[in-house]
């Protein structure tokens, strides 16, 4: 009986991973309102910079939420099928987006490194199709370092998309959650509190 709980179905797992990592249709970025340049598919830096400026920084609830966290520096790496691996440093509180990985010996430290098997998995997270951390859980991304920092980024992205966490209505009254600023934050285990260093 125990074997049934651990049984994997490779054909279903493979289809799921392929769906998350396959390229989006050509021109997918043209109709995305927060992407500024429409003449080419955005690089990872252009994608995250536009998302930060047009979705996160322009939303007061997202800014208030991100201000509650200690400084977070997350290195994002994503493999694009034509451009190869691209790197961007995304910093929360204070917020900034910097192209490229830090140079060795530069004394620039990151809290976490998130590596996406596909650029399009990250795009799907920014478009609101999947939560950022789902990619880690399903094996289409990996994290080295502080996973709580990645969860803080996920919650900030979720709030900027004006989505309620599926748990918001269940826990709003019990925990005193505020509409707006807390709407994208699902409850966490005590070992991963919000904003934990």
Secondary structure in CASP SS format (residue, H / E / C, confidence):
PFRMAT SS
TARGET T0000
AUTHOR 0000-0000-0000
METHOD secondary structure of the structure
MODEL  1
X C 1.00
X H 1.00
X H 1.00
X H 1.00
X H 1.00
X C 1.00
X C 1.00
X C 1.00
X C 1.00
X H 1.00
X H 1.00
X H 1.00
X H 1.00
X H 1.00
X H 1.00
X H 1.00
X H 1.00
X H 1.00
X H 1.00
X H 1.00
X H 1.00
X C 1.00
X C 1.00
X C 1.00
X C 1.00
X C 1.00
X C 1.00
X C 1.00
X C 1.00
X C 1.00
X C 1.00
X C 1.00
X C 1.00
X C 1.00
X C 1.00
X C 1.00
X C 1.00
X C 1.00
X C 1.00
X C 1.00
X C 1.00
X C 1.00
X C 1.00
X H 1.00
X H 1.00
X H 1.00
X H 1.00
X H 1.00
X H 1.00
X H 1.00
X H 1.00
X H 1.00
X H 1.00
X H 1.00
X H 1.00
X H 1.00
X C 1.00
X C 1.00
X C 1.00
X H 1.00
X H 1.00
X H 1.00
X H 1.00
X H 1.00
X H 1.00
X H 1.00
X H 1.00
X C 1.00
X C 1.00
X C 1.00
X C 1.00
X E 1.00
X E 1.00
X E 1.00
X E 1.00
X E 1.00
X E 1.00
X E 1.00
X E 1.00
X E 1.00
X C 1.00
X C 1.00
X C 1.00
X E 1.00
X E 1.00
X E 1.00
X E 1.00
X E 1.00
X E 1.00
X E 1.00
X E 1.00
X E 1.00
X C 1.00
X C 1.00
X C 1.00
X E 1.00
X E 1.00
X E 1.00
X E 1.00
X C 1.00
X C 1.00
X C 1.00
X C 1.00
X C 1.00
X C 1.00
X C 1.00
X C 1.00
X C 1.00
X C 1.00
X C 1.00
X C 1.00
X E 1.00
X E 1.00
X E 1.00
X E 1.00
X E 1.00
X C 1.00
X C 1.00
X H 1.00
X H 1.00
X H 1.00
X H 1.00
X H 1.00
X H 1.00
X H 1.00
X H 1.00
X C 1.00
X C 1.00
X C 1.00
X C 1.00
X C 1.00
X C 1.00
X C 1.00
X H 1.00
X H 1.00
X H 1.00
X H 1.00
X C 1.00
X C 1.00
X C 1.00
X E 1.00
X E 1.00
X E 1.00
X E 1.00
X E 1.00
X C 1.00
X H 1.00
X H 1.00
X H 1.00
X H 1.00
X H 1.00
X H 1.00
X H 1.00
X H 1.00
X H 1.00
X H 1.00
X H 1.00
X H 1.00
X H 1.00
X H 1.00
X C 1.00
X C 1.00
X C 1.00
X C 1.00
X C 1.00
X C 1.00
X C 1.00
X H 1.00
X H 1.00
X H 1.00
X H 1.00
X H 1.00
X H 1.00
X H 1.00
X H 1.00
X C 1.00
X C 1.00
X C 1.00
X C 1.00
X C 1.00
X C 1.00
X C 1.00
X C 1.00
X C 1.00
X C 1.00
X C 1.00
X C 1.00
X C 1.00
X C 1.00
X H 1.00
X H 1.00
X H 1.00
X C 1.00
X C 1.00
X C 1.00
X C 1.00
X C 1.00
END
